[in-house]
Amino acid sequence: MVTTASISGMTCAHCVRAVFTALAGVPGIDRADVSIGKAVIEHDGSVTREAIRDAVAVAGYEVGETTDDRRTLPVADIQ
């Protein structure tokens, strides 16, 4: 599953690193692509929006709107 979160208060590369580090500590998150004002988080589906909000808050920022994309890509059967 992929969750996209808007994050307020981020202004620089240090902010990006702080949010990335905070999200990396959340069990179930496989990958987080963080840029100023936004994070795209790939996870196993067990991660709640509250867990994402809490992790970002620990880093000192606030999550605004979040959206979930539950689609998965088809796996090609190569033989």
C-alpha positions in Angstrom: 0.0 0.0 0.0 1.1 3.6 -0.6 0.1 6.5 1.5 0.9 10.1 0.5 1.0 12.7 3.2 1.3 16.4 3.0 3.6 17.8 5.7 3.7 21.4 6.9 6.6 23.2 8.3 9.4 21.6 6.2 11.7 24.1 4.6 15.1 22.5 3.9 17.1 19.3 3.5 17.4 18.9 7.3 13.7 18.8 7.5 13.5 16.1 4.9 16.1 14.0 6.7 14.3 14.4 10.1 11.0 13.2 8.6 12.7 10.3 6.7 14.5 9.2 9.9 11.3 9.3 11.9 9.3 7.3 9.3 12.1 4.7 9.0 11.5 3.8 12.7 7.8 2.8 12.1 7.3 -0.9 11.9 5.7 -1.9 8.6 7.1 1.0 6.5 9.1 -0.5 3.7 10.1 2.8 2.0 9.6 6.5 2.3 10.3 9.1 -0.4 10.3 12.4 1.5 10.6 15.8 -0.1 9.8 19.3 1.2 6.1 19.3 2.1 5.4 15.7 1.2 6.1 12.0 1.9 5.2 9.0 -0.2 5.2 6.0 2.1 5.2 2.4 0.9 4.0 0.0 3.7 2.6 -3.4 4.3 -0.9 -2.1 5.1 -0.6 -2.4 8.9 0.6 1.2 9.3 -2.2 3.6 10.4 -2.4 7.2 9.6 -2.1 7.9 13.3 1.3 6.1 13.3 2.5 8.2 10.4 1.2 11.4 12.1 2.9 10.5 15.4 6.2 9.8 13.7 6.2 13.0 11.8 5.2 14.9 15.0 8.2 13.4 16.8 10.4 15.0 14.0 8.7 18.3 14.7 6.3 18.6 11.8 2.6 18.2 11.2 0.8 16.0 8.7 -2.0 17.6 6.8 -4.0 15.6 4.2 -3.3 12.0 3.6 -4.4 9.7 0.7 -4.1 6.0 0.4 -3.5 4.0 -2.9 -4.4 0.4 -2.3 -3.6 -0.7 -5.9 -0.9 -3.1 -6.5 1.1 -3.7 -9.6 0.5 -6.9 -11.4 3.4 -9.4 -11.1 4.6 -10.6 -14.5 5.1 -14.4 -14.7 8.3 -14.7 -16.7 9.2 -18.3 -17.7 
